[in-house]
Amino acid sequence: MDLAPKRAAESATEMVQVVLPNDANPLGFILGGTVMHLIDIAGAIACHRHTRSLLVTAAVDDLQFLHSIKVGDLIILKSRVTCVFTTSLEVQVAVYSEETLTGRRQLTSRAFLTFVAIDRDGNRVKVPPLLVETDDERRVCEDAQARRAARLRRKSEVEKSEV
Ligand SMILES: CC(C)(COP(=O)(O)OP(=O)(O)OC[C@H]1O[C@@H](n2cnc3c(N)ncnc32)[C@H](O)[C@@H]1OP(=O)(O)O)[C@@H](O)C(=O)NCCC(=O)NCCS
């Protein structure tokens, strides 16, 4: 794999789609599960662009749905790699609704996902480092490191509680 460092801007991704009746509950709002699926896809695309490898989703941090998104609105998902570790990386996905007739945009969810790079035999593979150039990017990566530590603590709690 090419392990040349990359900037977050090189893999940042924006996905836009219209909410159709098939995506919605009987009230005409997009299903939470559909939003979660799109978050996974948007996060994976940014991580694939960064790593150019196969990936599995290892973790999705807690998810809030701040506003509903109705049929006919646009759903916009912006994903950006926040920090890269050894074989894993974190990506942030921000979800917005946009009213097609007014252009009114609202943040509806924000999620952090961790993906692990693997080869075709399922072995972990190293991922290219992230070029961190600005104070803001450094802060984002430091925050991601703190989230990673908390996430791994939670993982080990879940493993211990396994029946
Ligand atoms: C994710 C998975 C590959 C981790 O395997 P593992 O043997 O427990 O992990 P390892 O100890 O080899 O760690 C590999 C890397 O993943 C990271 N990692 C593993 N589990 C993690 C978790 N729950 N959250 C965040 N990072 C995690 C480790 O920190 C390590 O990162 P690093 O190399 O950058 O330091 C494995 O549990 C798996 O295949 N899970 C199923 C994935 C899947 O099918 N997802 C789809 C939805 S079910």
The ligand as an ORCA input file, in Angstrom:
! r2SCAN-3c Opt
* xyz 0 1
  C     -12.794     -4.305     14.124
  C     -11.913     -5.531     14.239
  C     -11.116     -5.718     12.935
  C     -10.954     -5.313     15.390
  O     -10.255     -6.491     15.564
  P      -9.395     -6.718     16.905
  O      -8.619     -7.976     16.740
  O     -10.267     -6.582     18.095
  O      -8.515     -5.446     16.887
  P      -6.986     -5.285     17.025
  O      -6.665     -5.447     18.458
  O      -6.232     -6.074     15.996
  O      -6.878     -3.755     16.663
  C      -6.795     -3.276     15.328
  C      -7.008     -1.783     15.372
  O      -8.393     -1.508     15.528
  C      -8.607     -0.673     16.629
  N      -9.858     -1.075     17.224
  C     -10.284     -2.333     17.451
  N     -11.511     -2.302     17.972
  C     -11.855     -1.015     18.081
  C     -13.011     -0.350     18.552
  N     -14.061     -1.014     19.009
  N     -13.035      0.994     18.519
  C     -11.986      1.680     18.041
  N     -10.847      1.116     17.566
  C     -10.803     -0.225     17.590
  C      -7.410     -0.915     17.542
  O      -7.205      0.183     18.397
  C      -6.318     -1.064     16.512
  O      -5.984      0.216     16.020
  P      -4.468      0.646     15.643
  O      -3.847     -0.478     14.846
  O      -4.673      1.852     14.785
  O      -3.785      0.917     16.927
  C     -12.740     -6.833     14.515
  O     -13.312     -6.725     15.811
  C     -13.827     -7.038     13.508
  O     -13.582     -7.554     12.425
  N     -15.075     -6.650     13.855
  C     -16.202     -6.786     12.959
  C     -16.197     -5.651     11.937
  C     -17.468     -5.633     11.128
  O     -17.895     -6.653     10.626
  N     -18.072     -4.461     11.010
  C     -19.310     -4.324     10.325
  C     -20.436     -4.181     11.266
  S     -20.696     -5.585     12.305
*
